[in-house]
Amino acid sequence: MSKRHLFESPDGLVTKALRGIVAYNPSLGLDETNRVVFNTAYDKSNVSIISGGGSGHEPAWSGYVGRNMLAASVAGDIFASPSTKQILAAVDTVPSDRGTILVVTNYTGDCLHFGLANEKAIAKGHNCRMIICGDDVSVGRKGSLVGRRGLAGQIGVLKIMGGAAGAGGSLGEVYDLGVAFSEQIVSIAATLDHCHVPGRAEHAMLSSDEVEIGTGPHNEPGYKKLSPTPSARELVGQILTYCLNETDPERGYVRFRVGDEAMLLVSNFGGMSHLEMGALVDELLEQLARDWKLEPVRICCGFLETSLNAPAFSVSVVNVTAAAESCSYSADQIKSFFDAETNTHWESMAGSQSIRRSRQEQFVQPPYEPRKVVEETKDLRIEPGTLERMLRGACNELIAAEPDLTKWDTVMGDGDCGETLKTGASCLIAALDSKKLAEQGSVFAVLQELEEIVEGKMGGTLGGILGIFFVSVRTALEENLALAQSEGLPKLWARVAQTALNNLGRYTPAKVGDRTVMDTLIPFAEGLRSGVFADGVEAAIKGAELTKTLKPRLGRATYVGADSSKGLPPDPGAWGAMVAIKGLHSGSI
């Protein structure tokens, strides 16, 4: 959990945040005193939907004010309900000829203040109603007298109701829809750690081998802690079981029949990477289809309702078919309300789903590219056993060096060098095992395989350099193959290495002294001119060692302000190339 904040004090933070949040949509207005964000372009002839709660959950709820969603939102202090006066100010700001619906998550403070505001609004002449949303299954039926807590499933309720209101639904129709939809949601959250609230000194924390399941969005403790930490697959399995196991007497809140249409909402609590959230959605969809026979007709993933910077998420599954059976709208109409375009943060998470394709249709395979046949008369062949030993020697040395390469690259670069080289080495070993790559002693076959590995599995700058280098080596071999007969293999390899480096020089300005992989490759090529492989190896070793004293002049390492006077690790790219060259040499002896 990060304890650092740009704004260390919560004083004035909520109002300042709202002033910034409304900037993205010029049609939004802000009542700073009451912290009410409202849509200045709202249609008075439509039902007004109002929601809100404590701050720290952004974009909930100010980020959802706009067309086909909220008419207004109200913000309290961090994790604290807004006051009755604030909520009533929101009702007065967006009066409706058709009526107003307050939609709130099931927390005591929110229920009390929104409830009182609802009563006072009615007393003032507003046609006002209120819906309390509780979707968390972790509490269980016996766990609390106040019912289920509200999680991010409520954002789905707001969107469906907003779409219905925008389509001209009556107060009763939109209200009944909201109730029916909210009652068909099952949600649960899981956290890797708790969030940190600006200005507070003490916070709950999880140990590195714990995951908490059933947590709330205000740093509340979860239903239970899981230790040791389960795999992502195991965790998703438990989450879906809590949500969808209809035989659980405590949590079987919603039943899904064969053919029922469902929606999936996955909310990032603020501290999860988009990369992991994408993988989480994939795992959820895989298990929903395989284990629960559910294929959601709508999917929404992103910062639906956050908890400051918490590395946590919630999962909500909604039975759309069952919701339609309890209101005047059909399942297709409910889906259309989900799809109704807004000018709010919702759009960044829901995308465009009115026309859906199956997941099988979305996943495509690249066109088949037949491997180029190597003609024996145009091939360079060496003794198969020697070739196998050389390649395995280089790969094994690279894999063993990965921890050091990663550590050095983390200090001086982006940390991917070791993993990139390990991936390439592992793929080449797999080809040696499964494809019997070295069985014919074909150097061209090895180079073709290396090109495929580098181009398909090894990204980053180093992958690009090696890709160009290996293609250039193969081309130079084809053009100079006769040298093997006239002047011998050492001279051939010297010519090939030099030609490949000259070609590589067209794409990178790196030279000896720039602290890059070229500090190994260039000396290696120059050393081969003697006709002795060991001389090239020795030159490569010296070149890699020298990078310990060099200041970076190219690549990401130039940005870190390294001070070579304090001692630097070797350049990981140069060191990796040297390790591979040494491994090749040891296998040839």
C-alpha positions as CSV (number, residue, x, y, z in Angstrom):
1,M,0.0,0.0,0.0
2,S,1.4,3.4,-1.0
3,K,1.2,6.0,1.8
4,R,2.2,8.9,-0.3
5,H,-0.1,11.5,-1.7
6,L,0.2,14.6,-3.9
7,F,-2.3,16.3,-1.5
8,E,-1.2,15.2,1.9
9,S,-4.1,16.9,3.7
10,P,-7.8,16.2,3.1
11,D,-8.6,19.9,3.8
12,G,-10.4,21.4,0.8
13,L,-9.4,18.3,-1.3
14,V,-13.0,17.2,-2.2
15,T,-14.1,20.6,-3.5
16,K,-10.8,21.1,-5.4
17,A,-11.3,17.6,-6.9
18,L,-14.8,18.5,-8.0
19,R,-13.6,21.7,-9.6
20,G,-11.2,19.6,-11.7
21,I,-13.6,16.8,-12.5
22,V,-16.3,19.1,-14.0
23,A,-13.7,20.5,-16.4
24,Y,-14.0,17.6,-18.8
25,N,-17.7,18.4,-19.6
26,P,-18.6,22.1,-20.1
27,S,-22.3,21.3,-19.6
28,L,-21.7,20.4,-15.9
29,G,-22.2,22.9,-13.1
30,L,-20.8,22.8,-9.6
31,D,-22.4,24.2,-6.4
32,E,-19.2,24.4,-4.4
33,T,-20.9,25.1,-1.1
34,N,-23.1,21.9,-1.3
35,R,-20.6,19.9,-3.4
36,V,-23.4,19.3,-5.9
37,V,-22.4,18.5,-9.5
38,F,-25.3,18.9,-11.9
39,N,-26.1,18.7,-15.6
40,T,-27.1,22.2,-16.8
41,A,-28.5,20.6,-20.0
42,Y,-30.8,18.1,-18.2
43,D,-34.3,17.7,-19.6
44,K,-36.9,18.8,-17.0
45,S,-39.5,16.7,-18.7
46,N,-37.6,13.5,-17.8
47,V,-37.3,11.8,-14.4
48,S,-34.3,13.2,-12.5
49,I,-31.9,10.6,-11.1
50,I,-29.7,11.8,-8.2
51,S,-27.0,9.8,-6.4
52,G,-24.0,10.4,-4.3
53,G,-22.0,9.3,-1.2
54,G,-18.7,9.8,0.4
55,S,-15.7,11.0,-1.7
56,G,-12.8,8.8,-2.6
57,H,-14.9,6.6,-4.9
58,E,-14.4,8.7,-8.0
59,P,-15.7,8.7,-10.7
60,A,-18.6,7.7,-8.5
61,W,-20.7,9.8,-8.5
62,S,-19.8,13.1,-10.0
63,G,-18.3,11.4,-13.0
64,Y,-21.7,10.0,-13.9
65,V,-23.6,13.3,-14.2
66,G,-24.7,13.8,-17.8
67,R,-27.0,12.7,-20.5
68,N,-28.8,9.3,-20.0
69,M,-27.4,9.0,-16.5
70,L,-27.5,11.3,-13.4
71,A,-29.0,14.7,-13.3
72,A,-27.0,15.5,-10.3
73,S,-24.6,14.0,-7.7
74,V,-23.7,14.9,-4.1
75,A,-20.3,14.4,-2.5
76,G,-19.5,14.0,1.2
77,D,-16.1,14.1,2.8
78,I,-13.8,11.1,2.2
79,F,-15.8,8.0,2.9
80,A,-18.5,10.0,4.7
81,S,-22.1,10.6,3.6
82,P,-23.1,14.0,2.4
83,S,-25.5,15.9,4.6
84,T,-29.2,16.1,4.3
85,K,-28.9,19.8,3.3
86,Q,-26.5,19.0,0.5
87,I,-28.8,16.3,-0.9
88,L,-31.8,18.5,-0.7
89,A,-29.9,21.2,-2.6
90,A,-29.3,18.7,-5.4
91,V,-33.0,17.9,-5.6
92,D,-33.8,21.6,-5.8
93,T,-31.1,22.2,-8.4
94,V,-32.6,19.7,-11.0
95,P,-36.4,19.7,-10.4
96,S,-38.4,17.5,-12.7
97,D,-41.9,17.7,-14.0
98,R,-42.0,13.8,-13.8
99,G,-40.4,13.4,-10.5
100,T,-37.0,12.6,-8.9
101,I,-35.5,9.3,-7.7
102,L,-32.6,9.2,-5.1
103,V,-30.5,6.1,-5.6
104,V,-28.1,5.3,-2.8
105,T,-25.9,2.4,-1.7
106,N,-26.8,0.6,1.5
107,Y,-24.7,2.3,4.2
108,T,-26.2,3.7,7.3
109,G,-25.1,7.3,6.9
110,D,-26.2,7.4,3.3
111,C,-29.5,5.8,4.0
112,L,-30.3,8.2,6.8
113,H,-29.3,11.4,5.1
114,F,-30.8,10.5,1.7
115,G,-33.9,9.2,3.5
116,L,-34.4,12.5,5.4
117,A,-33.7,14.5,2.3
118,N,-36.3,12.4,0.4
119,E,-38.9,13.2,3.1
120,K,-38.1,16.9,3.2
121,A,-38.2,17.0,-0.6
122,I,-41.7,15.5,-0.6
123,A,-42.7,18.0,2.0
124,K,-41.5,20.8,-0.3
125,G,-43.6,19.6,-3.1
126,H,-41.2,17.4,-5.1
127,N,-42.5,14.1,-6.4
128,C,-39.6,12.2,-4.9
129,R,-38.8,8.5,-4.3
130,M,-35.7,6.6,-3.0
131,I,-34.0,3.3,-3.9
132,I,-31.4,1.7,-1.6
133,C,-29.0,-0.6,-3.4
134,G,-27.3,-3.5,-1.7
135,D,-25.5,-6.1,-3.8
136,D,-22.6,-7.5,-1.7
137,V,-23.1,-11.2,-1.0
138,S,-20.2,-11.5,1.5
139,V,-22.3,-10.4,4.4
140,G,-24.8,-13.2,4.1
141,R,-28.3,-13.3,5.3
142,K,-27.4,-13.9,9.0
143,G,-24.5,-11.5,9.0
144,S,-26.3,-8.2,9.3
145,L,-29.7,-6.8,10.2
146,V,-29.3,-4.0,7.6
147,G,-29.0,-6.2,4.6
148,R,-26.4,-6.3,1.9
149,R,-23.8,-3.6,1.5
150,G,-23.7,-1.5,-1.6
151,L,-20.8,-2.2,-4.1
152,A,-20.2,-1.1,-7.7
153,G,-23.3,-3.0,-8.9
154,Q,-25.1,0.2,-8.1
155,I,-23.4,2.0,-11.0
156,G,-25.1,-0.4,-13.3
157,V,-28.5,0.5,-11.7
158,L,-27.7,4.2,-12.3
159,K,-26.9,3.6,-15.9
160,I,-30.0,1.5,-16.6
161,M,-32.3,4.0,-14.8
162,G,-30.6,6.9,-16.6
163,G,-31.2,5.3,-19.9
164,A,-34.8,4.7,-19.1
165,A,-35.3,8.2,-17.9
166,G,-33.7,9.6,-21.0
167,A,-36.1,7.5,-23.1
168,G,-39.0,9.2,-21.5
169,G,-40.0,6.6,-18.9
170,S,-42.5,7.6,-16.2
171,L,-41.5,8.0,-12.5
172,G,-43.2,4.6,-11.7
173,E,-41.6,2.8,-14.7
174,V,-38.1,4.0,-13.9
175,Y,-38.5,3.4,-10.2
176,D,-39.8,-0.1,-10.7
177,L,-36.9,-0.8,-13.1
178,G,-34.3,0.4,-10.6
179,V,-35.7,-1.8,-7.9
180,A,-36.0,-4.8,-10.1
181,F,-32.5,-4.4,-11.5
182,S,-30.9,-3.8,-8.1
183,E,-32.5,-6.9,-6.7
184,Q,-30.9,-9.1,-9.4
185,I,-27.3,-8.2,-8.7
186,V,-24.7,-10.3,-6.8
187,S,-21.3,-8.7,-6.0
188,I,-18.2,-9.4,-4.0
189,A,-14.9,-7.7,-3.7
190,A,-11.3,-8.9,-3.1
191,T,-8.3,-6.9,-2.1
192,L,-4.6,-7.3,-2.1
193,D,-4.2,-4.5,0.4
194,H,-6.2,-1.6,1.9
195,C,-6.1,1.9,0.7
196,H,-4.5,4.9,2.3
197,V,-6.6,7.9,3.2
198,P,-4.8,11.3,3.0
199,G,-4.2,12.8,6.4
200,R,-4.7,9.6,8.4
201,A,-1.8,7.9,10.2
202,E,-3.1,4.5,10.9
203,H,-4.4,2.0,8.3
204,A,-5.1,-1.7,8.2
205,M,-2.7,-3.6,6.0
206,L,-2.5,-7.1,4.7
207,S,0.7,-9.2,4.7
208,S,2.3,-10.2,1.4
209,D,0.9,-13.7,1.5
210,E,-2.7,-12.7,2.2
211,V,-5.7,-11.7,0.1
212,E,-8.9,-10.5,1.7
213,I,-12.3,-11.5,0.2
214,G,-15.6,-9.7,0.9
215,T,-14.0,-6.3,1.6
216,G,-16.0,-3.0,1.4
217,P,-15.0,0.2,-0.4
218,H,-14.2,2.1,2.8
219,N,-11.3,0.0,4.2
220,E,-13.7,-2.3,6.0
221,P,-12.3,-5.7,6.8
222,G,-13.4,-8.5,4.6
223,Y,-15.4,-11.6,5.1
224,K,-12.3,-13.6,5.4
225,K,-8.5,-13.6,4.7
226,L,-7.0,-16.2,2.3
227,S,-3.5,-17.3,3.1
228,P,-1.4,-18.4,1.3
229,T,-2.5,-16.1,-1.5
230,P,-4.5,-18.2,-4.0
231,S,-3.7,-18.0,-7.7
232,A,-5.8,-15.7,-9.8
233,R,-7.7,-18.7,-11.2
234,E,-8.5,-20.0,-7.7
235,L,-9.5,-16.6,-6.4
236,V,-11.9,-16.0,-9.4
237,G,-13.3,-19.5,-8.8
238,Q,-14.1,-18.6,-5.1
239,I,-15.6,-15.2,-6.1
240,L,-18.0,-16.7,-8.6
241,T,-19.0,-19.5,-6.2
242,Y,-19.9,-16.9,-3.6
243,C,-21.9,-15.0,-6.2
244,L,-23.6,-17.8,-8.1
245,N,-23.9,-20.8,-5.9
246,E,-27.7,-20.9,-5.5
247,T,-27.6,-23.7,-2.9
248,D,-25.7,-21.5,-0.5
249,P,-28.4,-20.6,2.1
250,E,-26.4,-17.5,3.1
251,R,-25.6,-16.1,-0.3
252,G,-27.9,-17.6,-2.9
253,Y,-29.6,-14.2,-3.5
254,V,-30.1,-14.5,-7.3
255,R,-31.0,-17.5,-9.4
256,F,-29.8,-17.9,-13.0
257,R,-31.8,-20.3,-15.2
258,V,-30.6,-21.7,-18.5
259,G,-31.0,-19.1,-21.2
260,D,-31.1,-16.1,-18.8
261,E,-29.2,-13.1,-20.0
262,A,-26.6,-11.6,-17.7
263,M,-24.4,-8.5,-17.4
264,L,-20.9,-8.5,-15.9
265,L,-19.5,-5.4,-14.1
266,V,-15.9,-5.5,-12.9
267,S,-14.8,-2.5,-10.8
268,N,-11.2,-1.4,-10.2
269,F,-10.9,0.0,-6.7
270,G,-8.1,2.3,-7.9
271,G,-4.9,0.5,-7.5
272,M,-5.1,-2.3,-10.0
273,S,-3.3,-2.0,-13.4
274,H,-5.3,-2.1,-16.6
275,L,-3.1,-5.0,-17.7
276,E,-4.2,-7.2,-14.8
277,M,-7.8,-6.0,-15.0
278,G,-7.9,-7.2,-18.6
279,A,-6.6,-10.6,-17.6
280,L,-9.1,-10.7,-14.7
281,V,-12.0,-10.1,-17.1
282,D,-10.8,-12.9,-19.4
283,E,-10.5,-15.3,-16.5
284,L,-14.0,-14.3,-15.3
285,L,-15.5,-14.9,-18.7
286,E,-13.7,-18.2,-19.1
287,Q,-15.0,-19.5,-15.8
288,L,-18.5,-18.1,-16.2
289,A,-18.8,-19.9,-19.5
290,R,-17.2,-23.2,-18.4
291,D,-18.5,-23.6,-14.9
292,W,-21.7,-21.6,-14.8
293,K,-22.9,-21.7,-18.4
294,L,-23.2,-17.9,-18.5
295,E,-22.0,-15.7,-21.3
296,P,-22.7,-12.1,-20.4
297,V,-24.5,-10.0,-23.0
298,R,-22.9,-6.8,-21.7
299,I,-19.5,-6.3,-20.0
300,C,-18.2,-3.3,-18.2
301,C,-14.8,-3.0,-16.6
302,G,-12.9,-0.1,-15.2
303,F,-13.0,2.5,-12.4
304,L,-16.7,2.1,-11.7
305,E,-16.6,2.8,-8.0
306,T,-13.1,3.2,-6.5
307,S,-11.7,3.2,-3.0
308,L,-8.9,5.8,-3.4
309,N,-5.7,3.8,-4.3
310,A,-6.7,0.3,-3.1
311,P,-5.3,-2.6,-5.0
312,A,-8.6,-4.3,-5.1
313,F,-11.6,-5.0,-7.3
314,S,-15.2,-6.1,-7.2
315,V,-17.2,-8.4,-9.4
316,S,-20.9,-8.0,-10.1
317,V,-23.2,-10.3,-12.1
318,V,-26.7,-9.2,-13.0
319,N,-29.6,-11.4,-14.1
320,V,-31.2,-9.1,-16.8
321,T,-33.9,-11.6,-17.7
322,A,-35.2,-11.9,-14.1
323,A,-35.1,-8.1,-13.7
324,A,-37.3,-7.7,-16.8
325,E,-39.8,-10.1,-15.4
326,S,-40.3,-7.7,-12.4
327,C,-40.8,-4.5,-14.3
328,S,-42.5,-3.1,-17.4
329,Y,-39.4,-3.2,-19.6
330,S,-38.1,-6.2,-21.6
331,A,-34.6,-7.6,-21.4
332,D,-33.9,-6.0,-24.8
333,Q,-35.0,-2.6,-23.6
334,I,-32.8,-2.9,-20.5
335,K,-29.9,-3.7,-22.7
336,S,-30.7,-0.6,-24.8
337,F,-30.7,1.5,-21.7
338,F,-27.2,0.1,-20.9
339,D,-26.1,1.1,-24.5
340,A,-27.7,4.6,-24.4
341,E,-24.8,7.0,-25.1
342,T,-23.8,9.3,-22.3
343,N,-21.3,12.2,-22.0
344,T,-19.9,10.8,-18.8
345,H,-17.1,8.6,-17.5
346,W,-19.3,5.6,-18.2
347,E,-18.3,5.6,-21.9
348,S,-14.7,4.8,-21.1
349,M,-15.6,1.6,-19.4
350,A,-18.6,0.3,-21.3
351,G,-17.5,0.9,-24.9
352,S,-19.9,0.0,-27.7
353,Q,-21.7,-3.3,-27.2
354,S,-25.1,-2.9,-29.0
355,I,-23.8,-5.3,-31.6
356,R,-21.9,-8.2,-29.9
357,R,-19.9,-11.1,-31.3
358,S,-19.0,-14.3,-29.5
359,R,-15.6,-14.5,-28.0
360,Q,-14.8,-17.3,-30.4
361,E,-15.4,-14.8,-33.3
362,Q,-13.2,-12.2,-31.6
363,F,-10.1,-14.5,-31.4
364,V,-8.4,-15.0,-34.7
365,Q,-5.3,-16.8,-35.8
366,P,-2.7,-15.2,-38.1
367,P,-2.5,-16.6,-41.7
368,Y,-0.3,-19.6,-42.1
369,E,3.1,-18.8,-43.4
370,P,5.0,-21.9,-44.7
371,R,8.6,-22.1,-43.5
372,K,11.1,-21.5,-46.2
373,V,12.8,-24.8,-47.3
374,V,16.5,-24.8,-46.9
375,E,18.2,-26.3,-49.9
376,E,21.1,-28.5,-48.9
377,T,23.4,-27.0,-51.6
378,K,22.8,-23.5,-50.2
379,D,23.0,-24.4,-46.5
380,L,25.9,-24.2,-44.0
381,R,26.0,-27.5,-42.1
382,I,28.2,-28.5,-39.1
383,E,28.3,-31.6,-37.0
384,P,24.9,-31.9,-35.4
385,G,26.2,-32.8,-31.9
386,T,28.4,-29.8,-31.9
387,L,25.6,-27.5,-33.0
388,E,23.3,-28.9,-30.3
389,R,25.9,-28.4,-27.6
390,M,26.7,-24.9,-28.7
391,L,23.0,-23.8,-28.8
392,R,22.1,-25.4,-25.5
393,G,25.3,-24.0,-23.9
394,A,24.3,-20.5,-24.9
395,C,20.6,-20.9,-23.8
396,N,21.4,-22.4,-20.4
397,E,23.9,-19.7,-19.7
398,L,21.4,-17.0,-20.6
399,I,18.7,-18.6,-18.4
400,A,21.1,-18.8,-15.5
401,A,22.1,-15.1,-15.9
402,E,18.5,-13.9,-16.0
403,P,18.2,-12.8,-12.3
404,D,21.3,-10.6,-12.6
405,L,20.3,-9.2,-16.0
406,T,16.9,-8.3,-14.7
407,K,18.3,-6.7,-11.5
408,W,20.8,-4.6,-13.5
409,D,18.2,-3.5,-16.0
410,T,15.8,-2.5,-13.3
411,V,18.5,-0.2,-12.0
412,M,19.5,1.3,-15.3
413,G,16.5,0.6,-17.6
414,D,13.0,-0.8,-17.7
415,G,13.8,-4.2,-16.3
416,D,12.8,-6.3,-19.3
417,C,16.2,-7.4,-20.6
418,G,16.7,-10.5,-18.5
419,E,13.2,-11.8,-19.2
420,T,13.4,-11.0,-22.9
421,L,16.6,-13.1,-23.2
422,K,15.3,-15.9,-21.0
423,T,12.2,-16.1,-23.2
424,G,14.3,-16.4,-26.3
425,A,16.6,-19.0,-24.8
426,S,13.6,-21.0,-23.5
427,C,11.9,-21.0,-26.9
428,L,15.1,-22.1,-28.6
429,I,15.5,-25.0,-26.1
430,A,11.9,-26.0,-26.8
431,A,12.6,-26.0,-30.5
432,L,15.7,-28.2,-30.0
433,D,13.6,-30.6,-28.0
434,S,10.3,-30.7,-30.0
435,K,11.5,-29.9,-33.5
436,K,14.9,-31.6,-33.3
437,L,16.3,-28.4,-34.6
438,A,19.9,-29.3,-34.6
439,E,19.5,-32.9,-35.9
440,Q,20.6,-32.0,-39.5
441,G,23.3,-29.6,-38.4
442,S,21.7,-26.8,-40.5
443,V,22.8,-23.4,-39.5
444,F,20.2,-21.8,-41.8
445,A,17.4,-23.7,-40.0
446,V,18.6,-22.4,-36.7
447,L,18.7,-18.9,-38.0
448,Q,15.2,-19.2,-39.4
449,E,14.0,-20.4,-36.0
450,L,15.8,-17.6,-34.2
451,E,14.2,-15.1,-36.5
452,E,10.7,-16.5,-35.7
453,I,11.4,-16.5,-31.9
454,V,12.8,-13.0,-31.9
455,E,10.0,-11.5,-34.0
456,G,7.2,-13.4,-32.2
457,K,8.4,-13.6,-28.6
458,M,11.0,-11.0,-27.9
459,G,9.9,-7.3,-27.8
460,G,11.7,-4.2,-26.6
461,T,14.8,-2.6,-28.0
462,L,17.0,-5.6,-27.6
463,G,14.5,-7.8,-29.4
464,G,14.5,-5.3,-32.3
465,I,18.3,-5.2,-32.5
466,L,18.6,-9.0,-32.4
467,G,15.9,-9.4,-35.0
468,I,17.8,-7.2,-37.5
469,F,21.1,-8.8,-36.5
470,F,19.9,-12.4,-37.1
471,V,18.2,-11.6,-40.4
472,S,21.4,-9.8,-41.5
473,V,23.5,-12.8,-40.5
474,R,21.3,-15.2,-42.5
475,T,21.5,-12.9,-45.6
476,A,25.2,-12.4,-45.3
477,L,25.7,-16.2,-45.0
478,E,23.8,-16.8,-48.2
479,E,25.8,-14.2,-50.0
480,N,29.2,-15.3,-48.7
481,L,28.8,-19.1,-48.3
482,A,31.6,-19.8,-50.8
483,L,34.1,-18.4,-48.3
484,A,33.7,-21.5,-46.2
485,Q,35.4,-23.5,-48.9
486,S,38.0,-21.0,-50.0
487,E,39.1,-19.4,-46.6
488,G,37.4,-21.6,-43.9
489,L,34.6,-21.1,-41.4
490,P,36.4,-18.6,-39.1
491,K,36.8,-16.1,-42.0
492,L,33.3,-16.7,-43.2
493,W,31.9,-15.9,-39.7
494,A,34.1,-12.8,-39.4
495,R,32.7,-11.5,-42.7
496,V,29.2,-12.4,-41.8
497,A,29.4,-10.7,-38.3
498,Q,30.9,-7.6,-39.8
499,T,28.3,-7.4,-42.6
500,A,25.5,-7.9,-40.2
501,L,26.7,-5.2,-37.8
502,N,27.2,-2.8,-40.7
503,N,23.6,-3.4,-41.7
504,L,22.4,-3.0,-38.1
505,G,24.2,0.4,-38.1
506,R,21.6,1.7,-40.5
507,Y,19.0,1.4,-37.8
508,T,20.8,2.3,-34.6
509,P,23.6,4.9,-33.9
510,A,25.0,2.8,-31.1
511,K,28.8,2.3,-31.2
512,V,31.5,1.0,-28.9
513,G,31.4,3.2,-25.7
514,D,27.7,4.0,-25.7
515,R,27.0,1.3,-23.1
516,T,24.7,-0.9,-25.2
517,V,24.8,-4.5,-26.6
518,M,27.0,-3.1,-29.4
519,D,29.8,-2.9,-26.8
520,T,29.9,-6.7,-27.0
521,L,28.9,-7.4,-30.6
522,I,31.3,-5.0,-32.3
523,P,34.5,-6.2,-30.5
524,F,33.3,-9.8,-31.0
525,A,33.1,-9.2,-34.8
526,E,36.5,-7.5,-34.8
527,G,38.1,-10.3,-32.8
528,L,36.9,-12.9,-35.3
529,R,39.0,-11.3,-38.0
530,S,42.0,-13.3,-36.7
531,G,40.2,-16.4,-37.8
532,V,40.1,-17.7,-34.2
533,F,36.7,-18.0,-32.5
534,A,38.4,-17.7,-29.0
535,D,39.7,-14.2,-30.0
536,G,36.2,-13.0,-30.7
537,V,35.0,-14.4,-27.4
538,E,37.8,-12.7,-25.5
539,A,37.0,-9.4,-27.2
540,A,33.3,-9.8,-26.3
541,I,34.2,-10.4,-22.6
542,K,36.4,-7.3,-22.5
543,G,33.7,-5.2,-24.2
544,A,31.0,-6.3,-21.8
545,E,33.2,-5.7,-18.7
546,L,34.1,-2.3,-19.9
547,T,30.4,-1.2,-19.8
548,K,30.8,-1.1,-16.0
549,T,32.7,2.1,-16.4
550,L,30.7,3.7,-19.1
551,K,28.0,6.4,-18.8
552,P,24.9,5.6,-20.8
553,R,24.5,7.6,-24.0
554,L,21.5,5.8,-25.6
555,G,18.3,4.1,-24.5
556,R,16.2,4.5,-21.3
557,A,19.3,4.3,-19.1
558,T,20.2,7.8,-20.2
559,Y,17.2,9.1,-18.3
560,V,18.1,7.9,-14.8
561,G,21.0,10.2,-14.1
562,A,23.5,7.5,-13.4
563,D,26.8,8.5,-11.8
564,S,29.5,6.2,-13.2
565,S,31.9,7.4,-10.5
566,K,29.9,5.5,-7.9
567,G,30.2,2.2,-9.8
568,L,27.6,0.8,-12.2
569,P,26.5,-2.7,-13.0
570,P,27.4,-3.8,-16.5
571,D,25.0,-3.0,-19.4
572,P,22.6,-6.0,-19.3
573,G,22.2,-6.2,-23.0
574,A,26.0,-6.3,-23.5
575,W,26.4,-8.8,-20.7
576,G,23.7,-11.0,-22.1
577,A,25.2,-11.1,-25.5
578,M,28.6,-11.9,-23.9
579,V,27.1,-14.7,-21.9
580,A,25.5,-16.2,-25.0
581,I,28.8,-16.0,-27.0
582,K,30.7,-17.7,-24.1
583,G,28.0,-20.4,-24.0
584,L,28.4,-21.0,-27.8
585,H,32.1,-21.3,-27.4
586,S,32.0,-23.7,-24.5
587,G,29.7,-25.9,-26.5
588,S,32.1,-26.0,-29.4
589,I,35.1,-27.2,-27.4
